[in-house]
Amino acid sequence: MDRFPALRLILRFGRGGAAVLAVLLAVLAVALSWNGLGWAALLTAPPALAVTYLFAKSYVEIVQIITEMVH
């Protein structure tokens, strides 16, 4: 793993990074839709949070599976 610092970084901080990314994207979804939807924009946060976390977490898990197979 010494040759692949990006993979090492993903394995170390991937789960927390996925959560942070999901929260940031949920806040961004609310901020971008606030002018058009008002308080209803808060309804965009949970789906954005769930979908972003699911995709980011699956990426981390794929990297983990690949590194375990190689190592």
PyMOL Python script that loads the backbone (N, CA, C, O; Angstrom):
from pymol import cmd

cmd.read_pdbstr("""\
ATOM      1  N   MET A   1       0.804  -1.199   0.000  1.00  0.00           N
ATOM      2  CA  MET A   1       0.000   0.000   0.000  1.00  0.00           C
ATOM      3  C   MET A   1       0.847   1.263   0.000  1.00  0.00           C
ATOM      4  O   MET A   1       0.321   2.366  -0.145  1.00  0.00           O
ATOM      5  N   ASP A   2       2.143   1.108   0.161  1.00  0.00           N
ATOM      6  CA  ASP A   2       3.012   2.284   0.174  1.00  0.00           C
ATOM      7  C   ASP A   2       3.035   2.989  -1.176  1.00  0.00           C
ATOM      8  O   ASP A   2       3.294   4.190  -1.248  1.00  0.00           O
ATOM      9  N   ARG A   3       2.767   2.248  -2.242  1.00  0.00           N
ATOM     10  CA  ARG A   3       2.794   2.844  -3.579  1.00  0.00           C
ATOM     11  C   ARG A   3       1.498   3.571  -3.907  1.00  0.00           C
ATOM     12  O   ARG A   3       1.444   4.306  -4.893  1.00  0.00           O
ATOM     13  N   PHE A   4       0.466   3.385  -3.115  1.00  0.00           N
ATOM     14  CA  PHE A   4      -0.841   3.957  -3.416  1.00  0.00           C
ATOM     15  C   PHE A   4      -1.364   4.793  -2.243  1.00  0.00           C
ATOM     16  O   PHE A   4      -2.226   4.335  -1.493  1.00  0.00           O
ATOM     17  N   PRO A   5      -0.854   5.996  -2.086  1.00  0.00           N
ATOM     18  CA  PRO A   5      -1.277   6.817  -0.944  1.00  0.00           C
ATOM     19  C   PRO A   5      -2.749   7.231  -1.004  1.00  0.00           C
ATOM     20  O   PRO A   5      -3.372   7.435   0.037  1.00  0.00           O
ATOM     21  N   ALA A   6      -3.303   7.354  -2.192  1.00  0.00           N
ATOM     22  CA  ALA A   6      -4.714   7.748  -2.293  1.00  0.00           C
ATOM     23  C   ALA A   6      -5.621   6.645  -1.756  1.00  0.00           C
ATOM     24  O   ALA A   6      -6.612   6.917  -1.078  1.00  0.00           O
ATOM     25  N   LEU A   7      -5.269   5.396  -2.066  1.00  0.00           N
ATOM     26  CA  LEU A   7      -6.057   4.283  -1.543  1.00  0.00           C
ATOM     27  C   LEU A   7      -5.937   4.186  -0.031  1.00  0.00           C
ATOM     28  O   LEU A   7      -6.919   3.909   0.657  1.00  0.00           O
ATOM     29  N   ARG A   8      -4.751   4.412   0.481  1.00  0.00           N
ATOM     30  CA  ARG A   8      -4.546   4.404   1.926  1.00  0.00           C
ATOM     31  C   ARG A   8      -5.374   5.501   2.596  1.00  0.00           C
ATOM     32  O   ARG A   8      -5.950   5.295   3.663  1.00  0.00           O
ATOM     33  N   LEU A   9      -5.422   6.660   1.957  1.00  0.00           N
ATOM     34  CA  LEU A   9      -6.218   7.772   2.486  1.00  0.00           C
ATOM     35  C   LEU A   9      -7.710   7.441   2.476  1.00  0.00           C
ATOM     36  O   LEU A   9      -8.422   7.749   3.431  1.00  0.00           O
ATOM     37  N   ILE A  10      -8.179   6.818   1.403  1.00  0.00           N
ATOM     38  CA  ILE A  10      -9.590   6.428   1.311  1.00  0.00           C
ATOM     39  C   ILE A  10      -9.921   5.389   2.372  1.00  0.00           C
ATOM     40  O   ILE A  10     -10.981   5.458   2.994  1.00  0.00           O
ATOM     41  N   LEU A  11      -9.036   4.437   2.585  1.00  0.00           N
ATOM     42  CA  LEU A  11      -9.294   3.415   3.593  1.00  0.00           C
ATOM     43  C   LEU A  11      -9.304   3.987   5.009  1.00  0.00           C
ATOM     44  O   LEU A  11     -10.076   3.545   5.860  1.00  0.00           O
ATOM     45  N   ARG A  12      -8.453   4.961   5.249  1.00  0.00           N
ATOM     46  CA  ARG A  12      -8.360   5.525   6.595  1.00  0.00           C
ATOM     47  C   ARG A  12      -9.505   6.476   6.908  1.00  0.00           C
ATOM     48  O   ARG A  12     -10.091   6.401   7.988  1.00  0.00           O
ATOM     49  N   PHE A  13      -9.833   7.371   5.977  1.00  0.00           N
ATOM     50  CA  PHE A  13     -10.811   8.414   6.257  1.00  0.00           C
ATOM     51  C   PHE A  13     -12.092   8.286   5.437  1.00  0.00           C
ATOM     52  O   PHE A  13     -12.914   9.202   5.431  1.00  0.00           O
ATOM     53  N   GLY A  14     -12.267   7.177   4.757  1.00  0.00           N
ATOM     54  CA  GLY A  14     -13.390   7.036   3.840  1.00  0.00           C
ATOM     55  C   GLY A  14     -14.754   7.081   4.494  1.00  0.00           C
ATOM     56  O   GLY A  14     -15.650   7.766   4.000  1.00  0.00           O
ATOM     57  N   ARG A  15     -14.931   6.374   5.585  1.00  0.00           N
ATOM     58  CA  ARG A  15     -16.249   6.333   6.231  1.00  0.00           C
ATOM     59  C   ARG A  15     -16.638   7.704   6.779  1.00  0.00           C
ATOM     60  O   ARG A  15     -17.760   8.165   6.568  1.00  0.00           O
ATOM     61  N   GLY A  16     -15.731   8.337   7.465  1.00  0.00           N
ATOM     62  CA  GLY A  16     -15.999   9.680   7.982  1.00  0.00           C
ATOM     63  C   GLY A  16     -16.144  10.695   6.867  1.00  0.00           C
ATOM     64  O   GLY A  16     -16.982  11.595   6.933  1.00  0.00           O
ATOM     65  N   GLY A  17     -15.326  10.543   5.848  1.00  0.00           N
ATOM     66  CA  GLY A  17     -15.406  11.438   4.698  1.00  0.00           C
ATOM     67  C   GLY A  17     -16.722  11.313   3.964  1.00  0.00           C
ATOM     68  O   GLY A  17     -17.260  12.305   3.475  1.00  0.00           O
ATOM     69  N   ALA A  18     -17.243  10.103   3.883  1.00  0.00           N
ATOM     70  CA  ALA A  18     -18.545   9.883   3.242  1.00  0.00           C
ATOM     71  C   ALA A  18     -19.644  10.598   4.017  1.00  0.00           C
ATOM     72  O   ALA A  18     -20.537  11.201   3.423  1.00  0.00           O
ATOM     73  N   ALA A  19     -19.577  10.531   5.336  1.00  0.00           N
ATOM     74  CA  ALA A  19     -20.582  11.196   6.167  1.00  0.00           C
ATOM     75  C   ALA A  19     -20.489  12.712   6.035  1.00  0.00           C
ATOM     76  O   ALA A  19     -21.509  13.391   5.920  1.00  0.00           O
ATOM     77  N   VAL A  20     -19.282  13.237   6.052  1.00  0.00           N
ATOM     78  CA  VAL A  20     -19.093  14.686   5.914  1.00  0.00           C
ATOM     79  C   VAL A  20     -19.567  15.160   4.542  1.00  0.00           C
ATOM     80  O   VAL A  20     -20.240  16.185   4.432  1.00  0.00           O
ATOM     81  N   LEU A  21     -19.216  14.417   3.504  1.00  0.00           N
ATOM     82  CA  LEU A  21     -19.645  14.766   2.157  1.00  0.00           C
ATOM     83  C   LEU A  21     -21.170  14.749   2.047  1.00  0.00           C
ATOM     84  O   LEU A  21     -21.752  15.627   1.410  1.00  0.00           O
ATOM     85  N   ALA A  22     -21.810  13.774   2.652  1.00  0.00           N
ATOM     86  CA  ALA A  22     -23.269  13.673   2.601  1.00  0.00           C
ATOM     87  C   ALA A  22     -23.925  14.860   3.297  1.00  0.00           C
ATOM     88  O   ALA A  22     -24.896  15.419   2.785  1.00  0.00           O
ATOM     89  N   VAL A  23     -23.410  15.245   4.446  1.00  0.00           N
ATOM     90  CA  VAL A  23     -23.976  16.398   5.167  1.00  0.00           C
ATOM     91  C   VAL A  23     -23.779  17.672   4.367  1.00  0.00           C
ATOM     92  O   VAL A  23     -24.699  18.482   4.255  1.00  0.00           O
ATOM     93  N   LEU A  24     -22.584  17.859   3.805  1.00  0.00           N
ATOM     94  CA  LEU A  24     -22.326  19.068   3.016  1.00  0.00           C
ATOM     95  C   LEU A  24     -23.231  19.146   1.791  1.00  0.00           C
ATOM     96  O   LEU A  24     -23.733  20.217   1.451  1.00  0.00           O
ATOM     97  N   LEU A  25     -23.435  18.023   1.139  1.00  0.00           N
ATOM     98  CA  LEU A  25     -24.296  18.025  -0.040  1.00  0.00           C
ATOM     99  C   LEU A  25     -25.761  18.256   0.336  1.00  0.00           C
ATOM    100  O   LEU A  25     -26.497  18.898  -0.414  1.00  0.00           O
ATOM    101  N   ALA A  26     -26.185  17.746   1.475  1.00  0.00           N
ATOM    102  CA  ALA A  26     -27.553  17.995   1.938  1.00  0.00           C
ATOM    103  C   ALA A  26     -27.757  19.483   2.241  1.00  0.00           C
ATOM    104  O   ALA A  26     -28.792  20.054   1.898  1.00  0.00           O
ATOM    105  N   VAL A  27     -26.780  20.096   2.876  1.00  0.00           N
ATOM    106  CA  VAL A  27     -26.858  21.536   3.148  1.00  0.00           C
ATOM    107  C   VAL A  27     -26.866  22.314   1.842  1.00  0.00           C
ATOM    108  O   VAL A  27     -27.605  23.290   1.706  1.00  0.00           O
ATOM    109  N   LEU A  28     -26.058  21.897   0.886  1.00  0.00           N
ATOM    110  CA  LEU A  28     -26.030  22.556  -0.422  1.00  0.00           C
ATOM    111  C   LEU A  28     -27.368  22.416  -1.142  1.00  0.00           C
ATOM    112  O   LEU A  28     -27.831  23.364  -1.777  1.00  0.00           O
ATOM    113  N   ALA A  29     -27.988  21.248  -1.048  1.00  0.00           N
ATOM    114  CA  ALA A  29     -29.292  21.037  -1.685  1.00  0.00           C
ATOM    115  C   ALA A  29     -30.335  21.978  -1.099  1.00  0.00           C
ATOM    116  O   ALA A  29     -31.146  22.547  -1.831  1.00  0.00           O
ATOM    117  N   VAL A  30     -30.316  22.141   0.211  1.00  0.00           N
ATOM    118  CA  VAL A  30     -31.262  23.064   0.853  1.00  0.00           C
ATOM    119  C   VAL A  30     -30.956  24.498   0.445  1.00  0.00           C
ATOM    120  O   VAL A  30     -31.868  25.262   0.132  1.00  0.00           O
ATOM    121  N   ALA A  31     -29.678  24.867   0.444  1.00  0.00           N
ATOM    122  CA  ALA A  31     -29.308  26.243   0.105  1.00  0.00           C
ATOM    123  C   ALA A  31     -29.699  26.597  -1.328  1.00  0.00           C
ATOM    124  O   ALA A  31     -30.170  27.703  -1.593  1.00  0.00           O
ATOM    125  N   LEU A  32     -29.505  25.659  -2.248  1.00  0.00           N
ATOM    126  CA  LEU A  32     -29.824  25.947  -3.643  1.00  0.00           C
ATOM    127  C   LEU A  32     -31.323  25.969  -3.919  1.00  0.00           C
ATOM    128  O   LEU A  32     -31.774  26.673  -4.823  1.00  0.00           O
ATOM    129  N   SER A  33     -32.085  25.220  -3.165  1.00  0.00           N
ATOM    130  CA  SER A  33     -33.526  25.176  -3.420  1.00  0.00           C
ATOM    131  C   SER A  33     -34.337  26.079  -2.494  1.00  0.00           C
ATOM    132  O   SER A  33     -35.563  26.122  -2.596  1.00  0.00           O
ATOM    133  N   TRP A  34     -33.679  26.791  -1.604  1.00  0.00           N
ATOM    134  CA  TRP A  34     -34.388  27.619  -0.627  1.00  0.00           C
ATOM    135  C   TRP A  34     -35.198  28.740  -1.279  1.00  0.00           C
ATOM    136  O   TRP A  34     -36.341  28.977  -0.886  1.00  0.00           O
ATOM    137  N   ASN A  35     -34.626  29.432  -2.268  1.00  0.00           N
ATOM    138  CA  ASN A  35     -35.332  30.548  -2.902  1.00  0.00           C
ATOM    139  C   ASN A  35     -36.614  30.107  -3.595  1.00  0.00           C
ATOM    140  O   ASN A  35     -37.614  30.823  -3.568  1.00  0.00           O
ATOM    141  N   GLY A  36     -36.588  28.960  -4.198  1.00  0.00           N
ATOM    142  CA  GLY A  36     -37.763  28.495  -4.919  1.00  0.00           C
ATOM    143  C   GLY A  36     -38.783  27.790  -4.059  1.00  0.00           C
ATOM    144  O   GLY A  36     -39.981  27.866  -4.329  1.00  0.00           O
ATOM    145  N   LEU A  37     -38.323  27.097  -3.014  1.00  0.00           N
ATOM    146  CA  LEU A  37     -39.233  26.266  -2.240  1.00  0.00           C
ATOM    147  C   LEU A  37     -39.527  26.775  -0.833  1.00  0.00           C
ATOM    148  O   LEU A  37     -40.528  26.384  -0.231  1.00  0.00           O
ATOM    149  N   GLY A  38     -38.677  27.631  -0.308  1.00  0.00           N
ATOM    150  CA  GLY A  38     -38.866  28.108   1.062  1.00  0.00           C
ATOM    151  C   GLY A  38     -38.618  26.976   2.049  1.00  0.00           C
ATOM    152  O   GLY A  38     -37.658  26.217   1.918  1.00  0.00           O
ATOM    153  N   TRP A  39     -39.500  26.878   3.038  1.00  0.00           N
ATOM    154  CA  TRP A  39     -39.345  25.852   4.074  1.00  0.00           C
ATOM    155  C   TRP A  39     -39.463  24.439   3.512  1.00  0.00           C
ATOM    156  O   TRP A  39     -38.942  23.497   4.109  1.00  0.00           O
ATOM    157  N   ALA A  40     -40.126  24.276   2.398  1.00  0.00           N
ATOM    158  CA  ALA A  40     -40.231  22.948   1.785  1.00  0.00           C
ATOM    159  C   ALA A  40     -38.870  22.453   1.285  1.00  0.00           C
ATOM    160  O   ALA A  40     -38.700  21.266   1.010  1.00  0.00           O
ATOM    161  N   ALA A  41     -37.911  23.360   1.170  1.00  0.00           N
ATOM    162  CA  ALA A  41     -36.560  22.971   0.739  1.00  0.00           C
ATOM    163  C   ALA A  41     -35.919  22.010   1.734  1.00  0.00           C
ATOM    164  O   ALA A  41     -35.023  21.243   1.381  1.00  0.00           O
ATOM    165  N   LEU A  42     -36.384  22.059   2.977  1.00  0.00           N
ATOM    166  CA  LEU A  42     -35.835  21.136   3.972  1.00  0.00           C
ATOM    167  C   LEU A  42     -36.160  19.687   3.645  1.00  0.00           C
ATOM    168  O   LEU A  42     -35.502  18.772   4.141  1.00  0.00           O
ATOM    169  N   LEU A  43     -37.163  19.477   2.818  1.00  0.00           N
ATOM    170  CA  LEU A  43     -37.507  18.119   2.408  1.00  0.00           C
ATOM    171  C   LEU A  43     -36.492  17.539   1.427  1.00  0.00           C
ATOM    172  O   LEU A  43     -36.462  16.326   1.219  1.00  0.00           O
ATOM    173  N   THR A  44     -35.666  18.384   0.823  1.00  0.00           N
ATOM    174  CA  THR A  44     -34.644  17.899  -0.103  1.00  0.00           C
ATOM    175  C   THR A  44     -33.415  17.354   0.620  1.00  0.00           C
ATOM    176  O   THR A  44     -32.623  16.617   0.033  1.00  0.00           O
ATOM    177  N   ALA A  45     -33.257  17.713   1.890  1.00  0.00           N
ATOM    178  CA  ALA A  45     -32.054  17.308   2.625  1.00  0.00           C
ATOM    179  C   ALA A  45     -31.964  15.803   2.881  1.00  0.00           C
ATOM    180  O   ALA A  45     -30.924  15.215   2.583  1.00  0.00           O
ATOM    181  N   PRO A  46     -32.994  15.151   3.415  1.00  0.00           N
ATOM    182  CA  PRO A  46     -32.841  13.713   3.698  1.00  0.00           C
ATOM    183  C   PRO A  46     -32.538  12.849   2.466  1.00  0.00           C
ATOM    184  O   PRO A  46     -31.660  11.989   2.539  1.00  0.00           O
ATOM    185  N   PRO A  47     -33.233  13.047   1.337  1.00  0.00           N
ATOM    186  CA  PRO A  47     -32.853  12.230   0.174  1.00  0.00           C
ATOM    187  C   PRO A  47     -31.430  12.523  -0.315  1.00  0.00           C
ATOM    188  O   PRO A  47     -30.704  11.603  -0.690  1.00  0.00           O
ATOM    189  N   ALA A  48     -31.036  13.783  -0.313  1.00  0.00           N
ATOM    190  CA  ALA A  48     -29.673  14.123  -0.739  1.00  0.00           C
ATOM    191  C   ALA A  48     -28.653  13.500   0.201  1.00  0.00           C
ATOM    192  O   ALA A  48     -27.616  13.007  -0.243  1.00  0.00           O
ATOM    193  N   LEU A  49     -28.940  13.519   1.479  1.00  0.00           N
ATOM    194  CA  LEU A  49     -28.050  12.934   2.468  1.00  0.00           C
ATOM    195  C   LEU A  49     -27.928  11.423   2.266  1.00  0.00           C
ATOM    196  O   LEU A  49     -26.823  10.882   2.250  1.00  0.00           O
ATOM    197  N   ALA A  50     -29.050  10.758   2.114  1.00  0.00           N
ATOM    198  CA  ALA A  50     -29.051   9.303   1.983  1.00  0.00           C
ATOM    199  C   ALA A  50     -28.363   8.834   0.701  1.00  0.00           C
ATOM    200  O   ALA A  50     -27.551   7.909   0.733  1.00  0.00           O
ATOM    201  N   VAL A  51     -28.685   9.463  -0.410  1.00  0.00           N
ATOM    202  CA  VAL A  51     -28.111   9.041  -1.690  1.00  0.00           C
ATOM    203  C   VAL A  51     -26.612   9.307  -1.728  1.00  0.00           C
ATOM    204  O   VAL A  51     -25.844   8.460  -2.182  1.00  0.00           O
ATOM    205  N   THR A  52     -26.197  10.461  -1.262  1.00  0.00           N
ATOM    206  CA  THR A  52     -24.771  10.790  -1.262  1.00  0.00           C
ATOM    207  C   THR A  52     -23.998   9.843  -0.358  1.00  0.00           C
ATOM    208  O   THR A  52     -22.932   9.358  -0.736  1.00  0.00           O
ATOM    209  N   TYR A  53     -24.523   9.576   0.828  1.00  0.00           N
ATOM    210  CA  TYR A  53     -23.827   8.662   1.738  1.00  0.00           C
ATOM    211  C   TYR A  53     -23.749   7.253   1.147  1.00  0.00           C
ATOM    212  O   TYR A  53     -22.725   6.580   1.263  1.00  0.00           O
ATOM    213  N   LEU A  54     -24.822   6.818   0.521  1.00  0.00           N
ATOM    214  CA  LEU A  54     -24.840   5.486  -0.079  1.00  0.00           C
ATOM    215  C   LEU A  54     -23.774   5.354  -1.164  1.00  0.00           C
ATOM    216  O   LEU A  54     -23.029   4.374  -1.182  1.00  0.00           O
ATOM    217  N   PHE A  55     -23.695   6.329  -2.066  1.00  0.00           N
ATOM    218  CA  PHE A  55     -22.709   6.264  -3.136  1.00  0.00           C
ATOM    219  C   PHE A  55     -21.281   6.377  -2.615  1.00  0.00           C
ATOM    220  O   PHE A  55     -20.404   5.627  -3.043  1.00  0.00           O
ATOM    221  N   ALA A  56     -21.043   7.300  -1.701  1.00  0.00           N
ATOM    222  CA  ALA A  56     -19.691   7.483  -1.174  1.00  0.00           C
ATOM    223  C   ALA A  56     -19.257   6.263  -0.370  1.00  0.00           C
ATOM    224  O   ALA A  56     -18.113   5.823  -0.488  1.00  0.00           O
ATOM    225  N   LYS A  57     -20.138   5.720   0.433  1.00  0.00           N
ATOM    226  CA  LYS A  57     -19.820   4.540   1.243  1.00  0.00           C
ATOM    227  C   LYS A  57     -19.576   3.321   0.354  1.00  0.00           C
ATOM    228  O   LYS A  57     -18.698   2.509   0.647  1.00  0.00           O
ATOM    229  N   SER A  58     -20.333   3.188  -0.716  1.00  0.00           N
ATOM    230  CA  SER A  58     -20.113   2.048  -1.611  1.00  0.00           C
ATOM    231  C   SER A  58     -18.755   2.167  -2.308  1.00  0.00           C
ATOM    232  O   SER A  58     -18.096   1.156  -2.551  1.00  0.00           O
ATOM    233  N   TYR A  59     -18.338   3.375  -2.625  1.00  0.00           N
ATOM    234  CA  TYR A  59     -17.018   3.576  -3.228  1.00  0.00           C
ATOM    235  C   TYR A  59     -15.926   3.150  -2.249  1.00  0.00           C
ATOM    236  O   TYR A  59     -14.966   2.483  -2.636  1.00  0.00           O
ATOM    237  N   VAL A  60     -16.070   3.532  -0.998  1.00  0.00           N
ATOM    238  CA  VAL A  60     -15.093   3.152   0.026  1.00  0.00           C
ATOM    239  C   VAL A  60     -15.054   1.634   0.180  1.00  0.00           C
ATOM    240  O   VAL A  60     -13.978   1.053   0.314  1.00  0.00           O
ATOM    241  N   GLU A  61     -16.205   0.998   0.163  1.00  0.00           N
ATOM    242  CA  GLU A  61     -16.252  -0.453   0.309  1.00  0.00           C
ATOM    243  C   GLU A  61     -15.633  -1.165  -0.900  1.00  0.00           C
ATOM    244  O   GLU A  61     -14.984  -2.199  -0.741  1.00  0.00           O
ATOM    245  N   ILE A  62     -15.827  -0.627  -2.084  1.00  0.00           N
ATOM    246  CA  ILE A  62     -15.200  -1.222  -3.271  1.00  0.00           C
ATOM    247  C   ILE A  62     -13.680  -1.112  -3.184  1.00  0.00           C
ATOM    248  O   ILE A  62     -12.970  -2.064  -3.508  1.00  0.00           O
ATOM    249  N   VAL A  63     -13.181   0.035  -2.750  1.00  0.00           N
ATOM    250  CA  VAL A  63     -11.736   0.204  -2.579  1.00  0.00           C
ATOM    251  C   VAL A  63     -11.216  -0.773  -1.531  1.00  0.00           C
ATOM    252  O   VAL A  63     -10.144  -1.355  -1.700  1.00  0.00           O
ATOM    253  N   GLN A  64     -11.966  -0.952  -0.458  1.00  0.00           N
ATOM    254  CA  GLN A  64     -11.556  -1.877   0.588  1.00  0.00           C
ATOM    255  C   GLN A  64     -11.502  -3.324   0.066  1.00  0.00           C
ATOM    256  O   GLN A  64     -10.556  -4.056   0.358  1.00  0.00           O
ATOM    257  N   ILE A  65     -12.493  -3.719  -0.686  1.00  0.00           N
ATOM    258  CA  ILE A  65     -12.507  -5.072  -1.248  1.00  0.00           C
ATOM    259  C   ILE A  65     -11.329  -5.284  -2.192  1.00  0.00           C
ATOM    260  O   ILE A  65     -10.666  -6.320  -2.137  1.00  0.00           O
ATOM    261  N   ILE A  66     -11.069  -4.312  -3.052  1.00  0.00           N
ATOM    262  CA  ILE A  66      -9.958  -4.430  -4.002  1.00  0.00           C
ATOM    263  C   ILE A  66      -8.624  -4.514  -3.285  1.00  0.00           C
ATOM    264  O   ILE A  66      -7.786  -5.345  -3.633  1.00  0.00           O
ATOM    265  N   THR A  67      -8.416  -3.663  -2.288  1.00  0.00           N
ATOM    266  CA  THR A  67      -7.131  -3.696  -1.571  1.00  0.00           C
ATOM    267  C   THR A  67      -6.969  -4.984  -0.789  1.00  0.00           C
ATOM    268  O   THR A  67      -5.850  -5.480  -0.660  1.00  0.00           O
ATOM    269  N   GLU A  68      -8.054  -5.544  -0.261  1.00  0.00           N
ATOM    270  CA  GLU A  68      -7.929  -6.821   0.459  1.00  0.00           C
ATOM    271  C   GLU A  68      -7.618  -7.961  -0.502  1.00  0.00           C
ATOM    272  O   GLU A  68      -6.908  -8.899  -0.139  1.00  0.00           O
ATOM    273  N   MET A  69      -8.136  -7.893  -1.713  1.00  0.00           N
ATOM    274  CA  MET A  69      -7.852  -8.947  -2.689  1.00  0.00           C
ATOM    275  C   MET A  69      -6.409  -8.865  -3.177  1.00  0.00           C
ATOM    276  O   MET A  69      -5.782  -9.895  -3.425  1.00  0.00           O
ATOM    277  N   VAL A  70      -5.889  -7.677  -3.312  1.00  0.00           N
ATOM    278  CA  VAL A  70      -4.521  -7.487  -3.796  1.00  0.00           C
ATOM    279  C   VAL A  70      -3.518  -7.793  -2.708  1.00  0.00           C
ATOM    280  O   VAL A  70      -2.440  -8.325  -2.973  1.00  0.00           O
ATOM    281  N   HIS A  71      -3.869  -7.462  -1.503  1.00  0.00           N
ATOM    282  CA  HIS A  71      -2.923  -7.605  -0.388  1.00  0.00           C
ATOM    283  C   HIS A  71      -2.937  -8.969   0.114  1.00  0.00           C
ATOM    284  O   HIS A  71      -2.208  -9.288   1.053  1.00  0.00           O
TER     285      HIS A  71
END
""", "prot")
cmd.dss("prot")
cmd.show_as("cartoon", "prot")
cmd.util.cbc("prot")
cmd.orient("prot")
